[in-house]
Amino acid sequence: MRISRIGIVSQVLFQETVDIIHDILSVEECSSILFFLNPELYKFLKKTNPKISRVFQQESIEQMGVDCIVSIGGDGTILRIARTRPDIPILSINKGRKGFMAEIEPKDVVSSFKQFLSGKFNLEEHKRIEARIGEHSLGSAINEIVITSVDLLKPIDFRIFVDGIVISSSLADGVIIATAIGSTGHCLSSGGCVVDPHLDNFEISWINPINLAIRPIILGSFRDIKIRCVTRINPIKIVIDGQVSLEYDPPIEITFRPSEETVKFFRSRSFLARLRQHFNPEIQE
């Protein structure tokens, strides 16, 4: 894939972001590439480094006609880009806290960009998960869909059906339904496990269930998954990738299935190498 137009998107408006952009421009192969910045980043760069800003054009994510979007930030920035432009592959530079989805660390920008522009990165594509109430689609998630109460102190009575069979039931503060690539997000923090993102699976994890015998479960995405939610007092909140929040009066029944939408990433390292970096960075090759 020939790269001739690159968008750069960041919500992290600090000097470190300017340094990363400077490193990108220092790569010789970038001299023939057209670069576009999201308006907030362009204005910040123009204010802090007017000379460098002349190299760029400003354009909203929605309007970017590019071959790749470089994300500078954390998982939230990646998710924002992917939800806005699912048609464009993402190359991510980590400026977040953990960066499970990120590919490049700031110290490796120059060497990584040289490899990227020489075609040494692979293009990965992952499925999203869609939530529906009846025939109405609530939207699709890259990472996870969280069901909880508007009042976090009021638990919900959850009943989970798989292929028409009740597999678990409990009062709980919430339930998380994650994709394989999203297993390292909210799901992992709530006691779930890490799933190989190349598997076509969903993971269901609970948030503070009263039934202590309940544990996370990994299911093939081909399964018919439904979650019935009942609470006597508060509306139920459905949060998609931490970006979209919807409220519904109970009782409701939500169906989950693979979405037609996908997310694309440029990768140079395997999933296992990224996993080792986060859990055991002291281990060398």
N, C-alpha and C positions, 0 to 999 in steps of 0.2 A: 504493500500500500504506500503510494507516494504522498508525502505530507508537504503541502505548500501553503496552507492557511491554518493558523493556530489561534484559538481563543484562550485567554488567561482570565480566570475568575477567582476572586478572593474576597472574603468578608473580613479578613485579618489585615487591618490597615495599620501596620507597624513598619519600622525600619527593616526588620527581618524580611518582610515581604519584598521590599525594594531590593534588598541584597540578593534574594533569590532571582528576581527578574534580571538583575545585572548579570548574575551567573549564567542565566539562559542565553542572554545576548552575547556573552563572551564565547559561546560555542561557534566555531567558524561556519559550520553548516547552517546556522540560523540566519546568515546574512541574506539568503535568498527567500526567506519566509515572510509572509505578511502576518502581522500580529494584531489581535483585537483584544481590548480590555473591557470588562464590565464598567459602566459609568462611574460607580463609586471608587473603584480602584484607579481608573484613569484620572479622576480629579485629584485623588490623593497623590498619585505619582507626579502629576503636573505641578502640584504644590511643593512637593519635597525634592523632586529632581526633574526640573523642566527640560533639561537637555535630553535625558533618556526618554521622556514622554513623547518626544517628537517622532520616535520610531513607531509609535502605536496609533491605532484608531480606536475610538470608543464605540461600543455597540452593546445593546442588551443581550442577555443570554438567548432570549427568544428570537432575536434577529441575526445571530451569528451564523454566517455561512462558512463554516470551517470544517477541516478534516478531523480535528481533535480539539478537545477542551482540556486545558491544564487546570486542575483544581489545586489551589494553595490554601490549605486549612485542614480542618478535621473532617470527620464523617458527615457532619451536618452540611458542610459545603458540597461534598460529593453528592449527597442525597438531593440537595436543592437543584444541582445541575442535572442530575439524572431524571428527576421528575419533570423538569422544564424542557429538556432536550434529550429524550430517550434515543433519538436517532444518531447521536454523535458519541463516539467512544471517548472515555475519560482517561487521562493520565494524571495521577494524583501525587502531589507533593505534601508530605505530612507537616502541618503546623498545628495539629490538635494535641489532645492529651495522650491518647493511646494509638490511634491511627491503624486499627486493624484492617481497614479497607484501603489504606494508603499504600503506594508502591515505592516512592522515593523519599529518602530522608534528605533534609536540606544540605547536609555536607556532601551528598553524592550527586547533586544536581548536574554539574558539568559532565562528569563521566557517564551518568545515566542518559543525558540528552544526546551525547555522542552516539551511544548504543541505539537509542530510540530512532534517531534520524538515519542510522545505517541499517534499519530494519531488523534489529535483534530483539525486539519486543514481540510478544504474541498477543493476539486479540482474543479475549475471553468474553463469552456472552452468557448471562445468567437469567433464569426466569424469575418473574415476580409472583406474588400471591395476591389474589383478588378476594375481596369480601363482598357478599351480596345479602340483601334482605329481600326475600322473594325474587322478583325479576329485576330489582333495582340494584345497580352496582354502586358500592360506596367508594370505590377506588382501588388501586393496587399498591402494594408495598414492595420495596426492594429488600428491606431488612425485616420488619415485623409489623404486626397489627396487635395493638394492646387494647383489651377490653377492661374497663374499670368503672368505678362509680364516680360521679361528679364530686361527691363527698367521700374522700379516701377513708374516712373512719366508719363508713357504712358498707359492710361486705355485701357481695352479690351471691345468690345461689346459682352456681354454674352446673350445667349438665352437658357432658361432651358425648356426642354420638359419632361413631365411625361405622360407615356402611350400615347405618340403621341400628347399631348396637350401642347401648350406653356403656362406655369404657371407664368413666370416672365421674364423680359428682361430689361437690363440696361447696360450702360457703368459703369465700376467699376475697381478698382485696382486688384480685384481677387475674386474668389469663393472658398469656403471650403466645401468639402463633407466628413463628419465625420461618423465613426461608433458610436454606442451607447457608447461603452467604451471610445472612443476618444472624446466624447462631452465635457469633462473637460479639453481638451488641447487648441490648437490654436483656435478652434471653439468658446469656451467660452470667450476667450480674445477678439474675434472679435464681440461680442454681441450675440452669440448664447446662448442656454440654456442647462442645465444639463439634460441628459437623463439616465434613469435607464439602466445600462449595460446589464441587463437580457432581455431587449426588443430587438426584431429583427427589428431594425429601422436604417435608415440613416438620418443625419441632414445636410441640405444645408444652409450655412451661407455666407453672402456677406462681402467683404472687401471694404469699402468706395464706395458704389454705388451712382451714381448721382441721381437715382430715390429714393428719401427718403421714399417713401411709401413701399418699399420692406422690408420684415422682414424674419428672419430665418423660415424654414419649416422642419417639421419632417415627413418622409415618411416611409411606410413599405418597407422592403428590396426587397419584391416581385415586386415592381413597376419597369417599364421600364424607367430608368432615362438616359437622354442624355443631354449633354451640348454642344452647338455650340459656338465656339469662333472665332471672327473676329477682326483683328487689321491691320491697313494699313502700319505699319512701322516695328515693332519689332517682333522677334520670341516669341512664347508663351512658358512659363516654367511650367512644371508639377513636383511638389515636393511630393514624397511619404514618409510619416512619418518623414520628415526632414532628411532622410537618402539617398534618391536617387533623383537626379534632372535630368530631361529630357527636351530637347528643340525641338520644332516643328514649322515649318513655317505655318502661318495661310492661309486660314481658316481650322479649324479642328473640328471634332465632336467626342466627347468622350462618351463612354457608361460605366455606372457603375452598378455593380451587386455583389451579395455575392460571396466571393471566397471559393474555396474548402479548402483553408488553414485556420487554426485556431491558437489561442494562448491560452496557459493554465497557470493558476495561482493557487498557494496554498493560501487559504484565511482562516483567523480565525475570521474576523469581517465582518459584513454585509456591503453592499454598503452604507446604510443609516448611519451607525456608522462612516464610513470613511468620508462621506459627512459632518456630524456634526463636526468632528474633524477639518476639513479645514475651514468651514465657521463660526462655533460657538464653538470654543474649550473651552470656559468658561462654557458651559452647562455641567452639570454632569448628571449621570444616575439618 
